[in-house]
Amino acid sequence: MAQFPTPFGGSLDIWAITVEERAKHDQQFHSLKPISGFITGDQARNFFFQSGLPQPVLAQIWALADMNNDGRMDQVEF
């Protein structure tokens, strides 16, 4: 997690991923064989269920990740 100063003093904690983590996620995305740059909601669900996280947590993650609410994910959303 990276720390960045704020104009109000203190710092702001944000989630940041390393270059290595980004490469891993990109590889995982491409392993799902996206069509026209997208994976379907079903593909994403099947992949993320493998994490073992509870369904309500996965639903929250999906709501945050599917930024344009189109029911599919591109590489950035993934």
C-alpha positions as CSV (number, residue, x, y, z in Angstrom):
1,M,0.0,0.0,0.0
2,A,1.4,3.4,-0.9
3,Q,1.1,6.5,1.1
4,F,0.6,10.0,-0.4
5,P,0.5,13.3,1.3
6,T,-2.8,15.3,1.3
7,P,-3.2,19.1,1.2
8,F,-4.7,18.8,4.7
9,G,-1.7,17.2,6.3
10,G,-1.2,13.5,7.0
11,S,-1.3,11.0,4.3
12,L,-3.8,9.1,2.2
13,D,-3.5,5.3,2.1
14,I,-4.4,3.9,-1.4
15,W,-4.2,0.5,-2.8
16,A,-1.5,0.1,-5.4
17,I,-0.2,-3.0,-7.1
18,T,3.3,-3.7,-8.2
19,V,4.4,-4.2,-11.8
20,E,4.8,-7.9,-11.0
21,E,1.2,-8.1,-9.6
22,R,-0.2,-6.2,-12.7
23,A,1.6,-8.7,-15.0
24,K,0.1,-11.6,-13.1
25,H,-3.4,-10.2,-13.3
26,D,-2.9,-9.4,-17.0
27,Q,-1.8,-13.0,-17.6
28,Q,-4.9,-14.3,-15.7
29,F,-7.2,-12.1,-17.7
30,H,-5.7,-13.3,-21.0
31,S,-6.0,-16.9,-19.8
32,L,-9.8,-16.4,-19.8
33,K,-9.7,-15.8,-23.6
34,P,-11.4,-12.4,-23.8
35,I,-13.4,-11.7,-26.9
36,S,-12.9,-8.2,-28.3
37,G,-11.1,-7.3,-25.1
38,F,-13.8,-8.4,-22.7
39,I,-14.7,-11.4,-20.5
40,T,-18.3,-12.1,-19.7
41,G,-19.8,-11.9,-16.2
42,D,-20.0,-15.7,-16.2
43,Q,-16.3,-16.1,-17.0
44,A,-15.5,-13.6,-14.2
45,R,-17.8,-15.3,-11.7
46,N,-16.3,-18.8,-12.4
47,F,-12.7,-17.4,-12.1
48,F,-13.3,-15.4,-8.9
49,F,-15.2,-18.2,-7.2
50,Q,-11.9,-20.1,-7.2
51,S,-10.6,-17.5,-4.7
52,G,-12.8,-19.0,-2.0
53,L,-14.2,-15.7,-1.0
54,P,-17.9,-15.6,0.1
55,Q,-20.4,-14.8,-2.6
56,P,-21.5,-11.5,-0.9
57,V,-17.9,-10.3,-0.9
58,L,-17.5,-11.3,-4.6
59,A,-20.7,-9.4,-5.4
60,Q,-19.3,-6.3,-3.7
61,I,-16.0,-6.6,-5.6
62,W,-17.9,-7.0,-8.9
63,A,-20.0,-3.9,-8.1
64,L,-16.8,-1.9,-7.7
65,A,-14.9,-3.4,-10.6
66,D,-17.6,-3.3,-13.3
67,M,-17.1,0.5,-13.5
68,N,-19.5,1.1,-16.3
69,N,-22.1,-1.5,-15.3
70,D,-22.1,-3.4,-18.6
71,G,-22.0,-6.9,-17.1
72,R,-18.5,-7.7,-18.4
73,M,-14.9,-6.8,-17.7
74,D,-12.1,-5.4,-19.7
75,Q,-8.5,-5.7,-18.7
76,V,-8.5,-2.5,-16.6
77,E,-11.6,-3.5,-14.7
78,F,-10.1,-7.0,-14.1
